[in-house]
Structures are given as C-alpha cells and as structure tokens.
Amino acid sequence: NAGVTQTPKFRVLKTGQSMTLLCAQDMNHEYMYWYRQDPGMGLRLIHYSVGEGTTAKGEVPDGYNVSRLKKQNFLLGLESAAPSQTSVYFCASSPDTYGYTFGSGTRLTVV
Amino acid sequence: EDQVTQSPEALRLQEGESSSLNCSYTVSGLRGLFWYRQDPGKGPEFLFTLYSAGEEKEKERLKATLTKKESFLHITAPKPEDSATYLCAVQGITGGFKTIFGAGTRLFVKA
C-alpha cells in the first residue's frame, strides 16, 4: 500500500546540470500533478496530466518538462538547473479532480 | 485570477484551547474547497472537500465550514498531535484542473 512514491528524496545539483524526478503511484489514478513548495508561498502547480500520454502546463512551467508514458509514472525533468529551482517538489495523484494523494517530496538544492 | 489567502500565518494554542483558522478565497465559480494537513518533512494529507456555501465537514477535533467568500477550520480542544501546517486550496470552474493552494497556517499546540 505504497500510495505515491517519489525518488530521489534529496538531491544537490550544480547550475546547468540536468536531472529527472520520478513519481510512481499504485492506486490506478488518472490524474497526476507536480507542485513546488517554497517558504511563505503556497504549493504552485508546475505541470499536470489527466491521463496516460497527456501533459499540460500549470502556473510555473518554465524550465521544466514532464512525461507520462505509463499511467502509474509521471516524470519531471530539469534540463538546465538554476538556483531559482531550489525548492521542495511534490508529486500528487487523484482518481478525479478532487482529494489529492501526495508523495513525501524531493528536496532539491541547486548551487 | 483565483486566489487563496490564509490567516493567521502562525497560531500558538494551549492544549484544550479551541480556535479557528481562516481561508479567504476568490474564484470564478467554486468547484471545490479543500483542506490539507502537512507535517514537517512530509507531503500534505487530504482532510476535507467542501462544495457549496453552508456545507460543513467534521473529523475528530476538526470541523470545516464554508461561506461564499471564506472557509474556517475549527479546532476543538486541540492536542499537541494536532500541531502541523494546515493548507487550504480551491478549484474553480474556469481553472481547468488547477487547484490553487494558500500558504498555510502553522499551528502549534503546547501541552
């Protein structure tokens, strides 16, 4: 009964490096989301997916790309990391548009 | 533009001292208002969904209420284990599948 699993949990990148964050859910949910959380600000939506093979932009999509090749996985990529992308990243999933189940987060530091 | 403002930013209570957290929102047609609990270092945990003004939901010491412009999370006789950050979020009918989160209220309950 894992729910939503995010890997890695922590990562330090140098400016300009690339990386991929993996989100996996075992609840057969159609909808998946990537949010970032910064001190003093609410969770902000980066990208989301309404089903396998679909993706869409959220509030703050610049500098990020996503893919959902399989229903259970949602990948978030940073092609060229910048210090402004230092944040805690949360993945979430839901069976419809309500009541999200969140993962435990990835703490990313870009130096 | 959909917006969510939570107050206060932080609230310190003695065990047993009841109080309320406020969530003011602006949305072009409310599809749903959500409350989440977030413990340090973890992802948010879903608590309630409210759909229309006048609706109330309860769970243990928590009760959420909704009006046309705000929602309250009432905490009755809180215990130290209720200490967490409480997040409010809204989804509007014109926002697609985007859920907008407030910055949260950090609740501290002292024994």
Interface residues (C-beta under 8 A of the other chain):
Chain A: V4 Y31 Y35 G40 M41 G42 L43 R44 L45 Y48 V50 A56 G58 E59 F90 A92 T97 Y98 G99 Y100 T101 F102 G103 S104 G105
Chain B: V4 R31 G32 F34 Y36 G41 K42 G43 P44 E45 F46 T49 L87 A89 Q91 G96 F97 K98 T99 I100 F101 G102 A103 G104
